[in-house]
Amino acid sequence: MQWTTRIVIAASITLASGLMPVIAEETKVFALVLKNHTFMPATLTIPANEKVKIIIENKDDTAEEFDSFDLNRERVIFAGKSATIYVGPLPPGTYEYFGEYHPNSARGQVIVSEERP
């Protein structure tokens, strides 16, 4: 049997059995900007029980480390660069984060909410 025939048969069996591939929902993207050693917005609201992507852009002239014990994430973001972190799915609540190099000014929180942001 030729390989093209095998592919057609396999596809027919898959369709007939209802084993259609699951189409994944697109990951929601959120943004944080670091400027003057401050995260903006200081409060970021994301949906509960969903994996999300957070892009952090560092507009400062020095590096900063995004650090969160609550989210179990840390990432150095070099000056003028961006970094991406994924979080979740998370239950509703408040999750603190801070800049390791400027912990007094670079602070914020992620609010995970059942309500859609």
C-alpha positions as CSV (number, residue, x, y, z in Angstrom):
1,M,0.0,0.0,0.0
2,Q,1.3,3.4,-0.9
3,W,2.0,5.9,1.9
4,T,-0.5,8.4,0.5
5,T,-3.2,5.8,0.7
6,R,-2.2,5.0,4.3
7,I,-2.5,8.7,5.1
8,V,-6.0,9.0,3.6
9,I,-7.1,5.8,5.4
10,A,-5.7,7.1,8.7
11,A,-7.4,10.5,8.3
12,S,-10.7,8.8,7.4
13,I,-10.6,6.6,10.5
14,T,-9.8,9.7,12.7
15,L,-12.7,11.6,11.2
16,A,-15.1,8.7,11.5
17,S,-14.2,8.0,15.1
18,G,-14.7,11.6,16.2
19,L,-11.1,11.9,17.3
20,M,-10.7,15.4,15.9
21,P,-7.7,17.3,17.1
22,V,-8.5,19.8,19.8
23,I,-7.9,23.4,18.7
24,A,-6.3,25.2,21.6
25,E,-7.5,28.5,22.7
26,E,-5.0,31.3,22.1
27,T,-3.0,32.4,25.1
28,K,-3.9,35.8,26.4
29,V,-1.1,38.4,26.4
30,F,-0.5,41.0,29.0
31,A,2.2,43.7,29.2
32,L,4.3,45.3,32.0
33,V,6.7,48.2,31.4
34,L,9.6,48.9,33.7
35,K,10.5,52.6,33.6
36,N,12.3,54.7,36.2
37,H,12.7,51.5,38.3
38,T,8.9,51.2,38.5
39,F,6.6,48.6,37.0
40,M,3.6,50.0,35.1
41,P,0.9,49.1,35.6
42,A,1.6,48.4,39.3
43,T,-1.5,46.2,39.3
44,L,-2.1,43.7,36.5
45,T,-5.4,41.8,36.4
46,I,-5.5,38.4,34.7
47,P,-8.2,35.8,34.4
48,A,-8.3,32.9,36.8
49,N,-7.7,29.3,35.7
50,E,-6.0,30.3,32.5
51,K,-2.4,30.2,31.4
52,V,-1.3,33.7,30.3
53,K,1.7,35.3,28.8
54,I,3.2,38.4,30.3
55,I,5.7,40.5,28.3
56,I,7.9,42.7,30.4
57,E,9.6,45.6,28.7
58,N,12.6,47.3,30.4
59,K,12.8,50.9,29.3
60,D,15.5,51.7,31.9
61,D,19.2,52.1,31.3
62,T,20.0,49.3,33.7
63,A,19.0,45.7,34.1
64,E,16.3,44.6,36.5
65,E,15.3,41.2,37.8
66,F,11.5,40.4,37.9
67,D,11.1,38.3,41.0
68,S,8.0,36.8,42.5
69,F,7.9,34.2,45.2
70,D,4.1,34.0,44.9
71,L,4.3,33.2,41.1
72,N,7.5,31.2,41.4
73,R,9.1,33.2,38.6
74,E,12.3,35.2,38.2
75,R,13.8,36.7,35.1
76,V,16.6,39.2,34.5
77,I,15.5,41.8,31.9
78,F,18.4,43.7,30.4
79,A,18.3,47.4,29.7
80,G,16.2,48.2,26.6
81,K,15.1,44.6,26.2
82,S,11.9,42.5,26.8
83,A,11.3,39.2,28.5
84,T,8.4,36.8,28.4
85,I,7.0,34.8,31.3
86,Y,4.1,32.4,31.4
87,V,2.0,32.1,34.5
88,G,-1.1,30.0,35.4
89,P,-3.5,28.6,35.5
90,L,-3.9,30.2,38.9
91,P,-6.8,30.4,41.3
92,P,-8.2,33.8,42.2
93,G,-6.0,35.8,44.5
94,T,-3.3,38.5,44.8
95,Y,0.3,37.6,43.8
96,E,3.1,40.0,44.6
97,Y,6.2,40.7,42.5
98,F,9.2,43.1,42.7
99,G,12.4,44.1,41.1
100,E,15.3,42.4,42.8
101,Y,17.7,45.3,42.1
102,H,15.3,48.1,43.1
103,P,12.9,46.4,45.5
104,N,11.6,49.6,47.1
105,S,10.4,51.2,43.9
106,A,9.9,48.3,41.4
107,R,6.9,46.6,43.1
108,G,3.5,45.4,41.9
109,Q,0.9,42.7,42.1
110,V,-1.0,40.4,39.8
111,I,-4.7,40.1,40.6
112,V,-6.2,36.9,39.4
113,S,-9.9,37.3,39.0
114,E,-12.9,35.3,37.9
115,E,-14.1,38.4,36.2
116,R,-12.7,39.0,32.8
117,P,-10.1,41.9,32.7
